[in-house]
Amino acid sequence: MSEAEPAGRPHVAPDLASLDRARVHPQVRAAAEWAWRLLLLLFAAYVAAKLFVEFEEVLVPVALAILIAAMLVPAVDALDRRGVPRSLAVLLNILLALGFIAGVMTFVVREFMRGVPQLVEEVSATVERTKEWLIEGPLDLDPEQVRNAGTDILDFLQHNQDRVTSGALATATTASEIITGALLTLFLLIFFLYGGDQIWRFSVGVVPVATRDRVWRAGIAGFGTLVGYVRATVAVAFVDACGIGVGLAILQVPLALPLASLVFLGAFIPIVGALLSGSLAVLVALITQGWLAAVVALAIVVGVMQLESHVLQPFLLGRSVRLHPVAVVLGIAAGLVSAGIIGGLLAVPLIAFLNTAIRHLKDSEGAADDQEAAGGHVVEPSEPVWDTADPDATADAVAERGTRPGGETPRSDESEPDPREPGPS
């Protein structure tokens, strides 16, 4: 024992791990710890994307059914609250939605098939005028090269006209996959609309008891965001399609109605979809009606986009979707790369759902005790709660009510009795 050591104190071996950490600069150590955590998160995201692509035939119908359910559940709840049996309300809304989609698609496809020949004629005339300007104009290009290039373009359009009008869907996927996915989506949609909250209560049974109530509340809040998002997106898409479609019709641009329908579908992919579909409308106006019509069409598209960005989205979305445009664009890009058009369509709703659910989990206080789910599960009609003007506030109200995943909803004016206090005599 050295003289410097106090008598009676045992010798303590040095902590080698602490010594090693002390030799590393704190900023380097923090950067290394952040790096491996970020790499782990990126790897988890990569695995999730791979799993989504692997099981795309099943997961895409599930996601589409949830989005459609978020769009139709306010109407189902409204009928249910007025005394209509929920099963009948679900059936009526699904039949009306299918009839509307079938009617619109039939009308649009018919107009598209009628308008494509006229569009090809307009493009042919534009190509001829462009050839004359290139040869006789200030560029003074070689007539032989210009004629060969124009002939190639016309031959391509004429030989591919039938393929465009009759085989557009064949390039996306096979008919069997479309039918299978549509039937699976319809099957899931029926049960999501009829008893979606019971399905969610049963699903959170796999979560540990300590956090089960918080996860259930986060899912309710996330679905409230989806209801508000889908409702606002449909309204914004309808306004975009009407504004641009009416403008194209006034300019007498061919395929005005199919282009307006394309704008409506593109609006479901925020920022990117509306931009691309609007650019296509301007291009068709340029080819068929000339520079002046293209400038007017561009002004109409820009005006509608400004109305959407500064008036419609803030007013309709409100606080339902709090996403930065950078997050929206990056999410859409990641969705398009990983799963194509479907990935771009589902990226923003997924981000909005996760954003709300994660914020709700962070803001939630301690988890409440609840009973574990066991045995089978029978889906019962859901309580009508989503037919309100503010679905996000409805989700908060449902969560504040303290509904348990087991299905019990304690009243707010009731409290648990203290076991130490004597009961009523």
Sine and cosine of phi, psi and omega as CSV:
sin_phi,cos_phi,sin_psi,cos_psi,sin_omega,cos_omega
0.00,0.00,0.77,-0.64,-0.01,-1.00
-0.97,0.26,0.32,-0.95,-0.01,-1.00
-0.94,0.34,-0.43,0.90,-0.03,-1.00
-0.96,0.29,-0.39,0.92,-0.02,-1.00
-0.98,0.18,0.71,-0.70,0.07,-1.00
-0.91,0.42,0.56,-0.83,0.01,-1.00
-0.93,0.37,0.63,-0.78,0.07,-1.00
1.00,0.07,-0.14,0.99,0.00,-1.00
-1.00,-0.01,0.79,-0.61,-0.02,-1.00
-0.93,0.36,0.47,-0.89,0.02,-1.00
-0.97,0.26,0.81,-0.59,-0.04,-1.00
-0.97,-0.24,0.81,-0.58,0.00,-1.00
-0.94,0.34,0.62,-0.78,-0.01,-1.00
-0.91,0.41,0.60,-0.80,0.04,-1.00
-0.99,0.16,0.97,-0.25,-0.07,-1.00
-0.91,0.42,-0.60,0.80,0.01,-1.00
-0.89,0.45,-0.66,0.75,0.04,-1.00
-0.91,0.41,-0.61,0.79,0.04,-1.00
-0.90,0.43,-0.66,0.75,0.02,-1.00
-0.90,0.43,-0.67,0.75,0.02,-1.00
-0.91,0.41,-0.55,0.84,-0.01,-1.00
-0.93,0.36,-0.44,0.90,0.01,-1.00
-0.97,0.24,-0.30,0.95,-0.04,-1.00
-0.99,-0.11,0.69,-0.73,0.02,-1.00
-0.88,0.47,0.66,-0.75,-0.04,-1.00
-0.84,0.54,-0.61,0.79,0.01,-1.00
-0.93,0.38,-0.62,0.78,0.05,-1.00
-0.91,0.41,-0.67,0.74,0.00,-1.00
-0.90,0.43,-0.68,0.74,0.02,-1.00
-0.90,0.43,-0.65,0.76,0.03,-1.00
-0.89,0.45,-0.65,0.76,0.02,-1.00
-0.91,0.42,-0.66,0.75,0.01,-1.00
-0.91,0.40,-0.65,0.76,0.07,-1.00
-0.90,0.43,-0.60,0.80,-0.05,-1.00
-0.90,0.45,-0.73,0.68,-0.05,-1.00
-0.95,0.33,-0.49,0.87,0.07,-1.00
-0.93,0.36,-0.68,0.73,0.04,-1.00
-0.90,0.43,-0.64,0.77,0.05,-1.00
-0.89,0.46,-0.62,0.79,0.03,-1.00
-0.91,0.41,-0.65,0.76,0.04,-1.00
-0.91,0.41,-0.68,0.74,0.03,-1.00
-0.90,0.45,-0.63,0.78,0.04,-1.00
-0.91,0.42,-0.64,0.76,0.04,-1.00
-0.90,0.44,-0.66,0.75,0.05,-1.00
-0.90,0.44,-0.63,0.77,0.02,-1.00
-0.90,0.44,-0.68,0.73,0.02,-1.00
-0.91,0.42,-0.65,0.76,0.03,-1.00
-0.89,0.45,-0.66,0.75,0.04,-1.00
-0.90,0.44,-0.66,0.75,0.02,-1.00
-0.90,0.44,-0.65,0.76,0.04,-1.00
-0.91,0.41,-0.61,0.79,0.03,-1.00
-0.89,0.45,-0.69,0.72,0.01,-1.00
-0.92,0.40,-0.61,0.79,-0.03,-1.00
-0.91,0.41,-0.64,0.77,-0.03,-1.00
-0.94,-0.34,0.58,0.81,-0.07,-1.00
-0.89,0.46,-0.59,0.81,-0.03,-1.00
-0.89,0.45,-0.39,0.92,0.00,-1.00
-0.98,-0.18,-0.69,0.72,-0.11,-0.99
-0.95,0.31,-0.57,0.82,0.01,-1.00
-0.90,0.44,-0.73,0.68,0.09,-1.00
-0.86,0.51,-0.59,0.81,0.04,-1.00
-0.89,0.46,-0.73,0.68,-0.01,-1.00
-0.91,0.42,-0.68,0.74,0.02,-1.00
-0.90,0.43,-0.62,0.78,0.02,-1.00
-0.90,0.44,-0.62,0.79,0.03,-1.00
-0.91,0.41,-0.68,0.74,0.01,-1.00
-0.91,0.42,-0.70,0.71,0.01,-1.00
-0.91,0.41,-0.60,0.80,0.06,-1.00
-0.89,0.45,-0.64,0.77,0.06,-1.00
-0.89,0.45,-0.50,0.87,0.01,-1.00
-0.98,0.19,-0.59,0.81,-0.10,-1.00
-1.00,-0.07,-0.30,0.95,-0.11,-0.99
-0.90,0.44,-0.53,0.85,0.08,-1.00
-0.89,0.46,-0.64,0.77,0.03,-1.00
-0.92,0.38,-0.64,0.77,0.05,-1.00
-0.89,0.45,-0.69,0.72,0.01,-1.00
-0.90,0.43,-0.60,0.80,0.01,-1.00
-0.89,0.46,-0.70,0.72,0.04,-1.00
-0.92,0.38,-0.64,0.77,0.00,-1.00
-0.89,0.46,-0.65,0.76,0.00,-1.00
-0.93,0.38,-0.38,0.92,0.01,-1.00
-1.00,-0.06,0.21,0.98,0.12,-0.99
0.99,-0.15,-0.05,1.00,0.03,-1.00
-0.97,0.25,0.74,-0.68,0.06,-1.00
-0.82,0.58,0.65,-0.76,-0.11,-0.99
-0.89,0.46,-0.59,0.81,0.03,-1.00
-0.88,0.47,-0.67,0.74,0.03,-1.00
-0.93,0.37,-0.61,0.79,0.04,-1.00
-0.89,0.45,-0.66,0.75,0.04,-1.00
-0.89,0.46,-0.72,0.69,-0.02,-1.00
-0.89,0.46,-0.69,0.72,-0.01,-1.00
-0.89,0.45,-0.70,0.71,-0.03,-1.00
-0.92,0.39,-0.63,0.78,0.02,-1.00
-0.92,0.39,-0.67,0.74,0.02,-1.00
-0.91,0.42,-0.66,0.75,0.05,-1.00
-0.90,0.44,-0.67,0.75,0.01,-1.00
-0.90,0.43,-0.69,0.72,0.02,-1.00
-0.91,0.43,-0.66,0.75,0.03,-1.00
-0.89,0.45,-0.66,0.75,0.02,-1.00
-0.90,0.43,-0.71,0.70,-0.01,-1.00
-0.90,0.44,-0.69,0.73,-0.01,-1.00
-0.90,0.44,-0.68,0.73,0.02,-1.00
-0.90,0.44,-0.71,0.71,0.00,-1.00
-0.90,0.43,-0.71,0.70,-0.02,-1.00
-0.90,0.44,-0.65,0.76,0.02,-1.00
-0.88,0.47,-0.72,0.70,0.00,-1.00
-0.90,0.43,-0.68,0.73,-0.03,-1.00
-0.92,0.39,-0.70,0.72,0.00,-1.00
-0.90,0.44,-0.64,0.77,0.02,-1.00
-0.89,0.45,-0.70,0.71,0.03,-1.00
-0.91,0.41,-0.57,0.82,0.01,-1.00
-0.91,0.41,-0.70,0.71,0.00,-1.00
-0.92,0.38,-0.53,0.85,0.07,-1.00
-0.96,0.28,-0.56,0.83,-0.11,-0.99
-1.00,0.07,-0.36,0.93,-0.03,-1.00
-0.88,0.47,-0.70,0.71,0.05,-1.00
-0.86,0.52,-0.66,0.75,0.04,-1.00
-0.90,0.44,-0.63,0.78,0.03,-1.00
-0.90,0.44,-0.65,0.76,0.03,-1.00
-0.89,0.45,-0.64,0.76,0.05,-1.00
-0.90,0.44,-0.67,0.74,0.03,-1.00
-0.90,0.44,-0.67,0.74,0.02,-1.00
-0.90,0.43,-0.64,0.77,0.03,-1.00
-0.88,0.47,-0.70,0.72,0.03,-1.00
-0.90,0.44,-0.63,0.77,0.03,-1.00
-0.90,0.43,-0.65,0.76,0.03,-1.00
-0.89,0.46,-0.66,0.75,0.01,-1.00
-0.90,0.43,-0.68,0.73,0.02,-1.00
-0.91,0.42,-0.61,0.79,0.01,-1.00
-0.92,0.39,-0.62,0.78,0.04,-1.00
-0.88,0.47,-0.70,0.72,0.01,-1.00
-0.90,0.44,-0.63,0.77,-0.01,-1.00
-0.93,0.36,-0.60,0.80,0.01,-1.00
-0.93,0.38,-0.54,0.84,-0.03,-1.00
-0.99,0.13,-0.73,0.69,-0.11,-0.99
-1.00,-0.09,-0.19,0.98,-0.05,-1.00
-0.99,0.14,-0.27,-0.96,-0.07,-1.00
-0.93,0.36,-0.35,0.94,0.00,-1.00
-0.96,0.29,-0.53,0.85,0.07,-1.00
0.79,0.62,0.83,0.55,-0.01,-1.00
-0.99,0.15,0.21,-0.98,-0.01,-1.00
-0.92,0.39,0.85,-0.53,-0.04,-1.00
-0.86,0.51,-0.60,0.80,-0.05,-1.00
-0.91,0.41,-0.69,0.72,0.01,-1.00
-0.91,0.41,-0.65,0.76,0.00,-1.00
-0.91,0.42,-0.68,0.73,0.00,-1.00
-0.91,0.42,-0.64,0.77,0.02,-1.00
-0.90,0.44,-0.67,0.74,0.02,-1.00
-0.91,0.42,-0.68,0.74,0.02,-1.00
-0.91,0.42,-0.63,0.78,0.02,-1.00
-0.90,0.43,-0.64,0.77,0.03,-1.00
-0.89,0.46,-0.66,0.75,0.00,-1.00
-0.91,0.42,-0.71,0.71,-0.01,-1.00
-0.91,0.42,-0.66,0.75,0.03,-1.00
-0.89,0.46,-0.63,0.78,0.02,-1.00
-0.90,0.45,-0.70,0.71,-0.02,-1.00
-0.91,0.42,-0.69,0.72,-0.06,-1.00
-0.94,0.35,-0.60,0.80,-0.04,-1.00
-0.98,0.19,-0.35,0.93,-0.04,-1.00
-0.96,-0.28,0.13,0.99,-0.01,-1.00
-0.90,0.43,-0.72,0.70,0.00,-1.00
-0.91,0.42,-0.60,0.80,0.01,-1.00
-0.91,0.41,-0.60,0.80,0.01,-1.00
-0.93,0.38,-0.67,0.74,-0.09,-1.00
-0.98,0.20,-0.48,0.88,-0.11,-0.99
-0.92,-0.38,-0.33,0.94,-0.11,-0.99
-0.84,-0.54,0.49,0.87,-0.03,-1.00
-0.93,0.37,-0.63,0.77,-0.03,-1.00
-0.96,0.29,-0.42,0.91,-0.04,-1.00
-0.92,0.39,-0.41,0.91,0.00,-1.00
-0.98,0.21,-0.35,0.94,-0.04,-1.00
-0.99,0.12,-0.79,0.61,-0.02,-1.00
-0.24,-0.97,0.07,-1.00,-0.02,-1.00
-0.99,0.16,0.38,-0.93,-0.02,-1.00
-0.91,0.42,-0.56,0.83,0.00,-1.00
-0.91,0.42,-0.64,0.77,0.02,-1.00
-0.91,0.41,-0.61,0.79,0.02,-1.00
-0.90,0.43,-0.71,0.70,-0.02,-1.00
-0.91,0.42,-0.69,0.72,0.01,-1.00
-0.89,0.46,-0.72,0.69,0.02,-1.00
-0.90,0.44,-0.62,0.79,0.01,-1.00
-0.92,0.40,-0.67,0.74,0.02,-1.00
-0.91,0.41,-0.65,0.76,0.03,-1.00
-0.91,0.42,-0.66,0.75,0.05,-1.00
-0.88,0.47,-0.69,0.73,0.01,-1.00
-0.90,0.44,-0.67,0.74,0.01,-1.00
-0.88,0.48,-0.73,0.68,0.00,-1.00
-0.92,0.40,-0.61,0.79,-0.03,-1.00
-0.87,0.48,-0.65,0.76,0.00,-1.00
-0.85,0.52,-0.73,0.68,-0.05,-1.00
-0.97,0.25,-0.53,0.85,0.05,-1.00
-0.91,0.41,-0.63,0.78,0.01,-1.00
-0.96,0.27,-0.56,0.83,-0.08,-1.00
-0.97,0.23,-0.72,0.69,-0.06,-1.00
-0.55,-0.84,0.78,0.62,-0.06,-1.00
-0.91,0.42,-0.60,0.80,-0.04,-1.00
-0.94,0.35,-0.57,0.82,0.07,-1.00
-0.91,0.40,-0.61,0.79,0.05,-1.00
-0.89,0.45,-0.65,0.76,0.00,-1.00
-0.93,0.37,-0.64,0.77,0.05,-1.00
-0.87,0.49,-0.65,0.76,0.03,-1.00
-0.93,0.36,-0.58,0.82,-0.05,-1.00
-0.92,0.38,-0.60,0.80,-0.02,-1.00
-0.96,0.26,0.01,1.00,0.06,-1.00
-0.91,0.42,-0.35,0.94,0.03,-1.00
-0.99,0.17,-0.18,0.98,-0.01,-1.00
-0.99,0.15,0.60,-0.80,0.06,-1.00
-0.82,0.58,0.53,-0.85,-0.11,-0.99
-0.86,0.51,-0.58,0.81,-0.08,-1.00
-0.89,0.46,-0.48,0.88,-0.05,-1.00
-0.88,-0.48,0.14,0.99,-0.10,-0.99
-0.90,0.43,-0.67,0.75,-0.04,-1.00
-0.92,0.40,-0.63,0.78,0.02,-1.00
-0.91,0.42,-0.65,0.76,0.03,-1.00
-0.91,0.42,-0.65,0.76,0.03,-1.00
-0.88,0.48,-0.71,0.70,0.01,-1.00
-0.90,0.44,-0.64,0.77,0.02,-1.00
-0.90,0.45,-0.62,0.78,0.04,-1.00
-0.91,0.42,-0.64,0.77,0.05,-1.00
-0.89,0.45,-0.69,0.72,0.01,-1.00
-0.90,0.44,-0.65,0.76,0.03,-1.00
-0.90,0.43,-0.63,0.77,0.04,-1.00
-0.92,0.38,-0.57,0.82,0.11,-0.99
-0.86,0.50,-0.63,0.78,0.08,-1.00
-0.90,0.44,-0.65,0.76,0.02,-1.00
-0.90,0.44,-0.65,0.76,0.02,-1.00
-0.87,0.49,-0.74,0.67,0.02,-1.00
-0.91,0.41,-0.62,0.79,-0.02,-1.00
-0.91,0.42,-0.75,0.66,-0.05,-1.00
-0.91,0.42,-0.68,0.74,0.01,-1.00
-0.87,0.49,-0.72,0.69,-0.01,-1.00
-0.93,0.37,-0.61,0.79,-0.02,-1.00
-0.91,0.41,-0.64,0.77,0.04,-1.00
-0.89,0.46,-0.69,0.73,0.02,-1.00
-0.90,0.44,-0.69,0.72,0.01,-1.00
-0.91,0.42,-0.68,0.74,0.01,-1.00
-0.90,0.45,-0.63,0.78,0.02,-1.00
-0.90,0.43,-0.68,0.73,0.02,-1.00
-0.91,0.42,-0.67,0.74,0.03,-1.00
-0.87,0.49,-0.73,0.69,-0.04,-1.00
-0.91,0.42,-0.67,0.74,0.00,-1.00
-0.91,0.41,-0.72,0.70,-0.02,-1.00
-0.89,0.46,-0.77,0.64,-0.02,-1.00
-0.95,0.32,-0.62,0.78,0.00,-1.00
-0.90,0.43,-0.67,0.74,0.04,-1.00
-0.90,0.43,-0.65,0.76,0.04,-1.00
-0.88,0.47,-0.69,0.72,0.02,-1.00
-0.92,0.40,-0.60,0.80,0.03,-1.00
-0.91,0.41,-0.64,0.77,0.05,-1.00
-0.90,0.44,-0.60,0.80,0.04,-1.00
-0.98,0.22,-0.07,1.00,-0.01,-1.00
0.86,0.51,0.67,0.74,0.05,-1.00
-0.99,0.14,0.75,-0.66,0.04,-1.00
-0.87,0.49,0.48,-0.88,0.02,-1.00
0.87,0.50,0.60,0.80,-0.01,-1.00
-0.89,0.45,-0.69,0.72,-0.02,-1.00
-0.93,0.37,-0.73,0.68,0.08,-1.00
-0.87,0.50,-0.60,0.80,0.03,-1.00
-0.92,0.39,-0.61,0.79,0.07,-1.00
-0.90,0.43,-0.63,0.78,0.07,-1.00
-0.90,0.43,-0.62,0.79,0.05,-1.00
-0.91,0.42,-0.61,0.79,0.07,-1.00
-0.90,0.44,-0.65,0.76,0.03,-1.00
-0.87,0.49,-0.72,0.69,0.01,-1.00
-0.93,0.36,-0.63,0.78,-0.01,-1.00
-0.91,0.41,-0.46,0.89,-0.01,-1.00
-0.91,0.40,-0.30,0.96,0.05,-1.00
-0.96,0.28,-0.23,0.97,0.16,-0.99
-0.96,-0.27,0.99,-0.16,-0.15,-0.99
-0.84,0.54,0.55,-0.84,0.09,-1.00
0.92,0.39,-0.90,0.44,-0.11,-0.99
-0.94,0.34,-0.74,0.67,-0.08,-1.00
-0.90,0.44,-0.72,0.70,0.01,-1.00
-0.90,0.43,-0.60,0.80,0.01,-1.00
-0.91,0.42,-0.71,0.70,-0.03,-1.00
-0.93,0.36,-0.71,0.70,-0.01,-1.00
-0.92,0.40,-0.62,0.79,0.08,-1.00
-0.91,0.41,-0.61,0.79,0.05,-1.00
-0.90,0.43,-0.61,0.79,0.04,-1.00
-0.90,0.44,-0.65,0.76,0.04,-1.00
-0.89,0.46,-0.65,0.76,0.04,-1.00
-0.91,0.42,-0.63,0.77,0.01,-1.00
-0.90,0.43,-0.68,0.73,0.03,-1.00
-0.90,0.44,-0.64,0.77,0.05,-1.00
-0.90,0.44,-0.61,0.80,0.02,-1.00
-0.91,0.41,-0.68,0.73,-0.06,-1.00
-0.95,0.33,-0.64,0.77,-0.14,-0.99
-1.00,-0.05,-0.53,0.85,-0.12,-0.99
-0.88,-0.48,-0.13,0.99,0.07,-1.00
0.99,-0.15,-0.05,-1.00,-0.12,-0.99
-0.91,0.40,-0.66,0.75,-0.05,-1.00
-0.89,0.45,-0.72,0.70,0.03,-1.00
-0.90,0.43,-0.59,0.81,0.03,-1.00
-0.91,0.42,-0.65,0.76,0.03,-1.00
-0.90,0.43,-0.68,0.73,0.03,-1.00
-0.90,0.43,-0.67,0.74,0.03,-1.00
-0.89,0.45,-0.64,0.77,0.04,-1.00
-0.90,0.45,-0.65,0.76,0.04,-1.00
-0.89,0.45,-0.63,0.78,0.02,-1.00
-0.91,0.42,-0.71,0.71,-0.01,-1.00
-0.89,0.45,-0.71,0.70,0.00,-1.00
-0.90,0.45,-0.66,0.75,0.02,-1.00
-0.89,0.46,-0.68,0.73,0.02,-1.00
-0.91,0.41,-0.64,0.77,0.03,-1.00
-0.90,0.43,-0.63,0.78,0.04,-1.00
-0.92,0.40,-0.64,0.77,0.07,-1.00
-0.88,0.48,-0.65,0.76,0.01,-1.00
-0.91,0.41,-0.71,0.71,-0.12,-0.99
-0.95,0.31,-0.65,0.76,-0.16,-0.99
-0.98,-0.18,-0.26,0.97,-0.05,-1.00
-0.85,-0.52,-0.85,0.53,-0.17,-0.99
-0.94,0.35,-0.79,0.61,-0.06,-1.00
-0.89,0.45,-0.74,0.67,0.05,-1.00
-0.88,0.48,-0.59,0.81,-0.05,-1.00
-0.97,0.25,-0.66,0.75,-0.08,-1.00
-1.00,0.09,-0.68,0.73,-0.04,-1.00
-0.96,0.26,-0.63,0.78,-0.01,-1.00
0.85,0.53,-0.82,-0.57,-0.01,-1.00
-0.98,-0.19,0.22,0.97,-0.04,-1.00
-0.92,0.38,-0.65,0.76,-0.05,-1.00
-0.81,-0.59,0.96,-0.29,0.01,-1.00
-0.96,-0.28,0.98,0.18,-0.05,-1.00
-0.82,-0.57,0.68,-0.73,0.07,-1.00
-0.97,0.25,0.57,-0.82,0.02,-1.00
-0.83,0.55,-0.53,0.84,0.04,-1.00
-0.89,0.45,-0.69,0.73,0.04,-1.00
-0.89,0.45,-0.61,0.80,0.02,-1.00
-0.90,0.43,-0.75,0.66,-0.05,-1.00
-0.91,0.41,-0.70,0.71,0.01,-1.00
-0.90,0.43,-0.63,0.78,0.04,-1.00
-0.90,0.43,-0.67,0.74,0.03,-1.00
-0.90,0.43,-0.68,0.74,0.02,-1.00
-0.88,0.48,-0.71,0.71,0.02,-1.00
-0.89,0.45,-0.63,0.77,0.03,-1.00
-0.91,0.41,-0.66,0.75,0.03,-1.00
-0.90,0.43,-0.65,0.76,-0.01,-1.00
-0.93,0.37,-0.66,0.75,-0.11,-0.99
-0.99,0.12,-0.58,0.82,-0.11,-0.99
-0.66,-0.75,0.28,0.96,0.07,-1.00
0.95,0.30,-0.52,-0.85,-0.06,-1.00
-0.89,0.46,-0.62,0.78,0.02,-1.00
-0.89,0.46,-0.64,0.77,0.04,-1.00
-0.90,0.44,-0.65,0.76,0.06,-1.00
-0.92,0.40,-0.55,0.84,0.02,-1.00
-0.94,0.33,-0.62,0.78,-0.09,-1.00
-1.00,-0.02,-0.15,0.99,-0.12,-0.99
-0.90,0.43,-0.79,0.61,-0.08,-1.00
-0.92,0.40,-0.71,0.70,0.09,-1.00
-0.84,0.54,-0.62,0.79,0.02,-1.00
-0.91,0.41,-0.69,0.73,0.02,-1.00
-0.90,0.44,-0.66,0.75,0.01,-1.00
-0.89,0.45,-0.68,0.74,0.03,-1.00
-0.89,0.46,-0.75,0.66,-0.02,-1.00
-0.91,0.42,-0.61,0.80,0.01,-1.00
-0.87,0.48,-0.74,0.67,0.01,-1.00
-0.93,0.38,-0.69,0.72,-0.04,-1.00
-0.90,0.44,-0.68,0.74,-0.02,-1.00
-0.93,0.37,-0.66,0.75,0.05,-1.00
-0.89,0.46,-0.62,0.79,0.01,-1.00
-0.92,0.39,-0.62,0.78,0.05,-1.00
-0.90,0.43,-0.63,0.78,0.00,-1.00
-0.94,0.35,-0.60,0.80,-0.05,-1.00
-0.99,0.12,-0.24,0.97,-0.05,-1.00
-0.95,0.32,0.56,-0.83,0.09,-1.00
-1.00,0.04,-0.26,-0.97,-0.13,-0.99
-0.80,0.60,0.48,-0.88,-0.02,-1.00
-0.99,0.17,0.57,-0.82,0.02,-1.00
-1.00,-0.04,0.44,-0.90,0.04,-1.00
-0.96,0.27,0.59,-0.80,0.08,-1.00
-0.54,-0.84,0.14,-0.99,-0.05,-1.00
-1.00,0.05,0.55,-0.83,0.01,-1.00
-0.97,0.23,0.62,-0.78,0.05,-1.00
-0.98,0.18,0.70,-0.71,-0.03,-1.00
-0.59,-0.81,0.43,-0.90,0.06,-1.00
0.97,0.23,-0.29,-0.96,-0.03,-1.00
-0.98,0.21,-0.04,-1.00,-0.03,-1.00
-0.54,-0.84,0.75,-0.66,0.05,-1.00
-0.91,-0.41,0.83,-0.55,-0.04,-1.00
-0.97,0.26,0.80,-0.60,0.05,-1.00
-0.94,-0.34,0.29,-0.96,-0.01,-1.00
-0.86,0.51,0.68,-0.73,0.01,-1.00
-0.97,0.26,0.45,-0.89,0.08,-1.00
-0.97,0.25,0.74,-0.68,0.00,-1.00
-0.95,0.32,0.93,-0.37,-0.01,-1.00
-0.73,-0.68,-0.21,0.98,-0.17,-0.99
-0.99,-0.15,0.01,1.00,0.00,-1.00
-1.00,0.08,0.88,0.48,-0.02,-1.00
-0.79,-0.61,0.25,-0.97,0.00,-1.00
-0.96,0.27,-0.43,0.90,-0.04,-1.00
-0.81,-0.59,1.00,0.02,-0.03,-1.00
-0.91,0.42,-0.44,0.90,0.03,-1.00
-0.92,0.39,-0.67,0.74,0.07,-1.00
-0.92,0.40,-0.57,0.82,0.06,-1.00
-0.89,0.47,-0.68,0.74,0.04,-1.00
-0.88,0.48,-0.66,0.75,0.05,-1.00
-0.89,0.45,-0.65,0.76,0.00,-1.00
-0.91,0.41,-0.65,0.76,0.04,-1.00
-0.89,0.45,-0.66,0.75,0.01,-1.00
-0.93,0.37,-0.65,0.76,0.00,-1.00
-0.92,0.39,-0.42,0.91,0.01,-1.00
-0.92,0.40,-0.35,0.94,0.06,-1.00
0.99,0.16,0.50,0.87,0.02,-1.00
-0.90,0.43,0.72,-0.70,-0.03,-1.00
-1.00,-0.02,0.52,-0.85,0.06,-1.00
-0.86,0.51,-0.34,0.94,0.03,-1.00
-0.97,0.25,-0.16,0.99,0.05,-1.00
0.95,-0.32,-0.13,0.99,-0.02,-1.00
-1.00,0.02,0.65,-0.76,0.01,-1.00
-0.85,-0.53,0.99,-0.11,-0.01,-1.00
-0.93,0.36,0.56,-0.83,0.03,-1.00
-0.96,0.28,0.51,-0.86,-0.07,-1.00
-0.94,0.34,-0.40,0.91,-0.05,-1.00
-1.00,-0.03,0.06,1.00,0.02,-1.00
-0.97,-0.23,0.60,-0.80,0.04,-1.00
-0.76,-0.66,0.39,-0.92,-0.01,-1.00
-0.94,0.33,0.75,-0.66,0.02,-1.00
-0.93,0.37,0.55,-0.83,0.05,-1.00
-0.98,0.20,0.85,-0.53,-0.03,-1.00
-0.90,0.44,-0.35,0.94,-0.01,-1.00
-0.98,0.21,-0.34,0.94,-0.01,-1.00
-1.00,0.07,0.64,-0.77,0.02,-1.00
-0.94,0.33,0.56,-0.83,-0.01,-1.00
-0.98,0.22,0.08,-1.00,0.01,-1.00
-0.92,0.40,0.64,-0.77,-0.04,-1.00
-0.98,0.19,0.00,0.00,0.00,0.00
